[in-house]
Structures are given as C-alpha cells and as structure tokens.
Amino acid sequence: MIALQGSIVKGKVVRLEEYGAFVEVTTEDGGAVTGLVHVSEVDADFVENIYAYLAEGDEVEVKILDVKEDGKVDLSIKRADPDWQDEETPNLRSKLDKDFNKRLRRFMHKSQMIQGEARRQRRGRVES
C-alpha cells in the first residue's frame, strides 16, 4: 500500500515526458509504485521545458496528491516544498468577478437610461 494522500515521500525520476515526470516511490510494504508529476506540479514557476528541471535518475521529494481507484498516483514536487503555500486565487478570482459584474450591470443600466433619454429627446424634436 502506498503512503497516505497528502504525505511527503522520497522518489526517483524514472522517465520524463514533455507533459510530466514519472517518479517511482516506495510503498509502505516495501514495494514500488510509479506516479506522475504533471509538468504544472514540478515548480512554482511556469515550466516550459521539463528537461531543464529534472533528469532521469534524480532523487526528489514528492507529495502524494491522489491515489485513484484505477491505481494511478498523482504526485507533486512543488507542493512537497515546506515553504509551499496554496494560493487563494480561485476565491480572489470569484470575488473580482462579482465586483466586475456588479460594476458592469451598473454601467449598462446607466447607459441604457442615457440612451433612452436621448431617444425620447430625438423623438420630441422630430414630432415638433
């Protein structure tokens, strides 16, 4: 059995692909299982070329993100860093979206009122 989700374990990079690194980690019973570190989980910065960050045979610390029912294991190198902090971007983003939507609705309402008044004034000049 592999260690619990959320735990940090040592592993060895066994294969690199453009989309990520396959890392072999030791299970609790002494066996080995290979998991994927997606390219977005290699470093906190944007990783354009995974080969610039990792090489086959590298020893790395990984955090176990998920063990799926089909046996696939999702890993992360950047989240294994003790200084790593999950960003609150999704919550911030939704708040910004709400503020933007509120301002947009207010703007559209005022704009429609101004356009309506301009149409009424135009109609008044035409009828006179």
Phi, psi and omega per residue, in radians:
M1 nan 2.414 3.123
I2 -1.355 2.768 3.122
A3 -1.039 2.857 -3.092
L4 -1.122 2.590 3.061
Q5 -0.989 2.364 -3.127
G6 1.664 -0.219 -3.140
S7 -1.451 2.742 -3.134
I8 -1.885 2.220 -3.093
V9 -2.331 2.832 3.069
K10 -1.531 2.560 3.130
G11 -2.591 3.042 -3.119
K12 -2.261 2.268 3.116
V13 -1.211 2.095 -3.115
V14 -1.868 -0.365 3.116
R15 -2.776 2.479 3.091
L16 -2.023 2.420 3.021
E17 -2.284 2.867 3.141
E18 -1.068 -0.500 -3.087
Y19 -1.591 -0.105 3.131
G20 2.868 -3.070 -3.115
A21 -2.113 2.397 3.042
F22 -1.639 2.133 -3.056
V23 -2.075 2.287 3.118
E24 -1.649 2.198 3.106
V25 -2.106 2.645 3.139
T26 -1.468 2.372 3.118
T27 -1.475 2.964 -3.120
E28 -1.115 -0.489 -3.138
D29 -1.583 0.192 3.076
G30 1.600 -0.108 3.082
G31 -1.383 -3.009 3.126
A32 -2.325 2.547 3.071
V33 -2.377 2.531 -3.137
T34 -1.828 2.292 3.113
G35 -2.155 2.933 -3.113
L36 -1.855 2.278 2.947
V37 -1.795 1.829 3.135
H38 -1.090 2.627 -3.085
V39 -0.966 -0.522 3.125
S40 -1.294 -0.191 -3.127
E41 -1.860 0.168 -3.115
V42 -1.404 -0.790 -3.057
D43 -2.539 2.721 3.119
A44 -1.144 -0.523 3.084
D45 -1.443 2.844 3.104
F46 -1.133 2.242 -3.136
V47 -1.806 1.856 3.122
E48 -1.465 -0.669 -3.102
N49 -2.233 1.814 -3.089
I50 -1.076 -0.493 -3.110
Y51 -1.192 -0.322 3.084
A52 -1.383 -0.289 -3.102
Y53 -1.820 -0.610 -3.030
L54 -2.343 2.756 3.027
A55 -2.417 2.680 3.097
E56 -1.059 2.372 -3.117
G57 1.690 -0.212 3.113
D58 -1.096 2.416 3.018
E59 -1.581 2.236 -3.107
V60 -2.382 2.725 2.987
E61 -1.694 2.340 -3.129
V62 -2.272 2.646 3.038
K63 -1.793 2.346 3.123
I64 -1.423 1.954 -3.109
L65 -1.488 -0.738 -3.058
D66 -2.800 2.486 2.990
V67 -2.067 1.920 -3.044
K68 -1.427 2.858 -3.110
E69 -1.064 -0.544 -3.130
D70 -1.436 0.071 3.081
G71 1.650 -0.115 3.127
K72 -1.263 2.499 -3.080
V73 -2.091 2.192 3.068
D74 -1.688 2.250 -3.091
L75 -2.165 2.858 3.080
S76 -2.499 2.307 3.043
I77 -1.507 -0.768 -3.072
K78 -1.124 -0.589 -3.123
R79 -1.381 -0.207 3.083
A80 -1.387 -0.263 3.114
D81 -1.182 2.230 -3.112
P82 -1.063 -0.413 -3.141
D83 -1.490 -0.066 -3.082
W84 -1.191 2.342 3.053
Q85 -2.271 2.239 3.068
D86 -1.127 2.320 3.141
E87 -1.387 2.615 3.128
E88 -1.621 0.493 -3.066
T89 -0.972 -0.788 -3.111
P90 -1.019 -0.744 3.125
N91 -1.161 -0.740 3.120
L92 -1.092 -0.741 -3.119
R93 -1.074 -0.791 -3.113
S94 -1.150 -0.606 3.097
K95 -1.168 -0.748 3.109
L96 -1.092 -0.710 3.117
D97 -1.088 -0.738 3.132
K98 -1.113 -0.778 3.112
D99 -1.073 -0.753 3.141
F100 -1.110 -0.814 -3.129
N101 -1.076 -0.682 3.118
K102 -1.110 -0.819 3.127
R103 -1.122 -0.671 3.135
L104 -1.129 -0.771 3.112
R105 -1.068 -0.748 3.121
R106 -1.075 -0.783 3.128
F107 -1.080 -0.809 -3.116
M108 -1.102 -0.703 3.133
H109 -1.088 -0.853 3.120
K110 -1.070 -0.736 -3.131
S111 -1.085 -0.752 3.125
Q112 -1.152 -0.640 3.097
M113 -1.125 -0.772 3.138
I114 -1.128 -0.754 3.135
Q115 -1.139 -0.695 3.104
G116 -1.086 -0.760 3.117
E117 -1.119 -0.722 3.113
A118 -1.098 -0.703 3.106
R119 -1.130 -0.736 3.125
R120 -1.087 -0.741 3.131
Q121 -1.129 -0.710 3.111
R122 -1.090 -0.793 3.130
R123 -1.087 -0.652 3.127
G124 -1.121 -0.644 3.132
R125 -1.251 -0.671 -3.101
V126 -1.192 -0.711 -3.108
E127 -1.256 -0.421 -3.086
S128 -1.280 nan nan
